[in-house]
Amino acid sequence: MTGPTILEVLATGPLTTVQDLGRPGHAHLGVPLSGAADRGAHRLANRLVGNAETAATLEVTLGGLRLRVGGDAFVVVTGAPCAVTRGDTPMGHGAAFAVHAGDVITLGSPTVGLRSYLAVRGGLDVPAVLGSRATDTLSGLGPPIVATGHRLPIGSDAAAWPTATESFTAAAAHHGPVTLAISPGPRADALVDHDALTTGIWIVNPASDRVGVRLDRDPRRTDPPAAVHPASTERASEGVALGSVQVPPSGQPVLFGVDHPVTGGYPVVAVLTAEAIDAAAQLVAGERVRFVPTAR
């Protein structure tokens, strides 16, 4: 009996991890959700090759991934658009294609966004931890960060192919700020000015990662900073959720990503919508951001 088809990792780029939909229900044990940062792109990649949405994919940050395929398989790339090649042949973004033993798949740098998702029909069959194959970069749970030389087995659990009526819209270049919709958080009253978040532009700090997106004030702004009442920073740590917008005494917001800690001591003044969480996962350093309140 032959073993599973293997994806041999030849290069990883800045960061490549195995991700699924994470570990919900373990926050009371101190275990973050983790999983794909752009959950919509992850789900789409799986649907396009007939996988369950919970199947494990590769999350590729800023491209640079090269894989050698050990057998016949079907592959697709979604999320941040990038050049995808099979050997010397360009492949389409968001379109499943066949690969065969010895083929090399290469992902270039994204033209828009930060994270691309590579799904293979059958999913990645790496060992699960607490019911998930997601790599948590904060706690270290799950499979290790993908490295050159790793051999990733492909599973055999796939469903029907998607119908021809299914469609999707790839990320497009934008010339203005990225708009992120927010709802009031449990500590919205901690802001001295309730409109401080939604007034003006914020800039993505290079220190952002899967744990959170750090924002700086646009230096051209003349409005007051997003100050919080001093007493609000003296509370005991509280539970925080994915998409929480926390404002420390510096007034520079932090957007909690999928590998966020499960508690935090600074006030959560707003919460991103589900769509905004995915959009925030594709923000690159230096990108401009504007918050907009959801309809109440």
C-alpha positions in Angstrom: 0.0 0.0 0.0 1.4 3.4 -1.0 1.6 6.2 1.6 0.0 9.7 1.3 1.2 12.2 -1.3 3.7 14.5 0.2 4.4 18.2 -0.3 8.1 18.8 0.1 8.9 22.3 1.2 11.8 23.9 -0.8 11.4 27.5 0.5 8.9 29.3 2.8 9.3 33.0 2.4 9.0 35.2 5.5 6.4 33.1 7.2 4.4 30.0 6.2 2.1 28.2 8.7 -0.4 25.4 8.6 -3.9 26.8 9.5 -7.5 25.7 9.7 -10.4 27.3 11.6 -8.6 27.1 15.0 -9.5 26.0 18.5 -12.8 27.5 19.6 -14.0 26.8 23.1 -10.7 26.7 24.9 -10.2 30.3 26.0 -11.1 29.5 29.6 -8.0 27.3 29.6 -5.9 30.1 28.3 -5.8 28.7 24.7 -6.3 31.3 21.9 -8.5 30.6 18.9 -5.7 30.8 16.3 -6.5 29.5 12.8 -6.4 31.3 9.5 -6.0 35.1 9.8 -8.2 35.7 6.7 -10.9 33.1 7.4 -12.9 34.0 4.3 -9.9 33.3 2.0 -9.2 30.0 3.8 -12.8 28.9 3.5 -12.8 29.8 -0.2 -9.6 27.9 -0.9 -11.1 24.8 0.6 -14.4 25.1 -1.2 -12.6 25.5 -4.6 -10.9 22.0 -4.2 -13.9 20.3 -2.7 -12.6 20.2 0.9 -14.6 20.9 4.1 -14.0 24.5 5.2 -12.3 23.1 8.3 -9.5 21.4 6.3 -5.9 22.6 6.9 -4.3 24.9 4.4 -1.0 26.8 4.1 -1.1 30.5 5.1 1.7 32.2 3.2 2.8 35.6 4.3 4.3 37.8 1.6 4.9 34.9 -0.8 8.1 33.1 -1.3 6.7 29.5 -0.9 8.1 26.7 -3.1 6.8 23.1 -2.9 7.7 19.9 -4.7 4.7 17.6 -5.2 5.2 13.9 -4.6 2.2 12.7 -6.6 -1.1 13.7 -8.4 -3.1 16.4 -6.6 -5.3 19.5 -7.1 -4.2 22.8 -5.7 -5.6 26.3 -5.5 -4.3 29.7 -4.1 -6.6 32.4 -2.7 -6.3 35.4 -0.5 -3.7 38.0 -1.4 -3.2 37.8 -5.2 0.3 36.7 -6.2 2.0 35.0 -9.2 1.5 31.2 -9.0 3.5 28.9 -11.2 3.7 25.2 -11.8 7.2 24.7 -13.0 7.6 27.5 -15.6 3.8 27.6 -16.3 1.7 30.5 -14.8 -1.4 29.3 -13.0 -4.5 31.4 -12.2 -5.3 32.9 -8.8 -8.4 31.4 -7.4 -8.6 28.6 -9.9 -7.8 25.0 -9.0 -5.2 23.2 -11.1 -3.7 19.7 -11.3 -0.2 18.9 -10.3 1.8 15.7 -10.7 4.8 14.0 -9.1 7.9 16.2 -9.4 6.0 19.4 -10.2 7.3 22.5 -8.3 4.7 25.1 -7.2 6.0 28.6 -6.5 4.1 31.6 -5.0 5.5 35.1 -5.7 5.0 38.3 -3.6 1.4 39.5 -3.4 0.4 42.4 -5.6 -2.2 43.4 -3.0 -2.5 42.3 0.6 -0.4 40.2 2.9 -1.5 36.6 3.2 -2.2 34.0 0.5 -3.8 30.6 1.2 -2.8 27.4 -0.6 -5.3 24.5 -0.3 -4.8 21.0 -1.7 -7.6 18.6 -2.3 -7.8 16.3 0.7 -6.3 18.9 3.1 -3.0 18.8 4.9 -2.9 15.7 7.2 -0.5 17.0 9.9 -1.1 16.0 13.5 -3.9 17.9 15.3 -3.5 19.4 18.8 -6.7 20.1 20.8 -8.7 19.2 17.7 -7.0 21.6 15.4 -4.1 21.6 12.9 -3.5 25.4 13.3 -0.1 26.8 14.2 -0.4 29.3 17.1 2.6 31.6 16.8 2.0 33.0 20.3 1.6 29.9 22.4 3.4 27.4 20.2 0.5 25.0 20.0 0.0 23.0 16.9 2.4 22.0 14.2 5.7 23.9 14.0 6.1 26.9 11.6 6.8 25.5 8.2 10.5 25.3 7.3 12.6 24.2 4.3 12.8 20.5 4.3 9.5 19.8 5.9 7.3 17.1 4.3 3.6 17.7 4.6 1.3 14.8 3.9 -1.9 15.3 1.9 -5.1 13.8 3.4 -7.8 11.9 1.5 -10.9 13.5 3.1 -12.5 15.5 0.3 -16.1 16.1 -0.8 -17.8 17.2 -4.0 -16.3 19.7 -6.3 -17.9 23.2 -6.2 -20.6 24.0 -8.7 -20.1 26.2 -11.7 -22.5 28.8 -10.1 -20.1 29.6 -7.3 -18.0 32.7 -7.8 -15.7 35.0 -5.8 -14.1 38.4 -6.1 -10.3 38.7 -5.7 -8.8 41.5 -3.7 -8.3 44.6 -5.8 -5.9 47.4 -5.5 -7.3 50.4 -3.6 -6.1 53.9 -3.7 -7.6 55.3 -0.5 -7.6 54.1 3.1 -8.8 50.6 4.0 -12.2 50.9 5.7 -12.7 48.8 8.8 -16.2 48.6 10.3 -16.4 48.6 14.1 -19.1 48.2 16.8 -18.8 49.7 20.3 -16.7 47.6 22.7 -17.5 46.7 26.3 -15.2 49.6 27.4 -16.3 52.2 24.8 -16.8 54.7 27.7 -13.1 54.6 28.4 -12.4 57.0 25.5 -12.2 60.6 26.4 -13.6 61.5 22.9 -16.0 58.8 21.6 -15.3 59.8 18.0 -11.5 59.5 18.5 -11.2 56.2 16.6 -13.4 57.2 13.6 -11.9 60.7 13.1 -8.9 60.7 10.7 -6.5 58.1 9.4 -4.3 55.5 11.1 -1.1 53.9 9.7 -0.3 50.2 10.0 2.9 49.7 12.2 5.6 47.3 10.9 5.5 45.5 14.3 2.1 44.0 13.3 1.7 40.2 13.1 -0.8 37.4 13.7 -1.2 38.4 17.3 -2.4 41.9 16.4 -2.2 44.8 14.1 -0.7 47.9 15.7 -1.7 51.3 14.4 0.0 54.7 14.5 -1.6 58.1 14.1 -1.2 59.7 10.7 1.5 62.4 11.5 -0.6 64.9 9.5 -3.5 64.7 11.8 -4.3 67.7 13.9 -7.1 66.3 16.0 -6.5 65.1 19.6 -5.1 61.6 20.1 -7.4 58.7 21.1 -6.9 59.3 24.9 -8.5 57.0 27.5 -9.5 58.0 31.0 -6.7 57.2 33.4 -8.9 55.1 35.6 -9.7 52.8 32.7 -6.1 51.5 32.5 -6.2 50.5 36.2 -8.8 47.7 35.8 -7.9 44.0 36.3 -7.2 42.1 33.1 -10.4 40.9 31.3 -11.2 38.4 28.6 -10.8 39.6 25.0 -12.1 38.3 21.7 -10.8 38.1 18.2 -11.3 41.5 16.6 -11.1 43.5 19.8 -9.8 47.1 19.4 -7.7 47.9 22.5 -6.4 51.4 23.3 -3.4 51.6 25.6 -2.3 54.8 27.3 -0.3 55.8 24.2 -3.6 56.2 22.3 -2.3 53.9 19.5 -4.9 51.2 18.9 -4.2 47.5 18.7 -6.4 45.2 16.7 -6.4 41.7 18.2 -5.7 39.0 15.6 -6.2 35.2 15.6 -3.2 34.5 17.9 -4.1 37.1 20.4 -3.8 36.5 24.2 -7.1 35.6 25.8 -6.9 38.4 28.4 -5.8 42.0 28.3 -5.5 44.9 30.7 -6.2 47.8 28.4 -9.8 48.8 27.6 -11.5 47.3 24.6 -13.2 50.3 23.1 -14.5 48.7 19.9 -14.8 45.4 18.1 -14.3 44.7 14.4 -17.0 43.1 12.3 -16.3 39.6 10.8 -15.6 41.2 7.4 -13.3 43.8 9.0 -11.3 41.0 10.8 -10.5 39.4 7.4 -9.7 42.8 5.9 -7.3 43.6 8.8 -5.5 40.3 8.2 -4.5 41.6 4.8 -3.1 44.9 6.0 0.6 45.6 5.1 3.0 47.9 7.0 2.4 51.5 6.1 -1.1 51.0 4.8 -3.7 53.6 5.7 -6.8 52.7 7.7 -10.0 54.4 8.5 -12.6 53.1 11.1 -16.3 53.5 10.4 -19.1 52.8 12.9 -21.7 50.1 12.1 -25.3 51.2 11.9 -26.9 51.1 15.3 
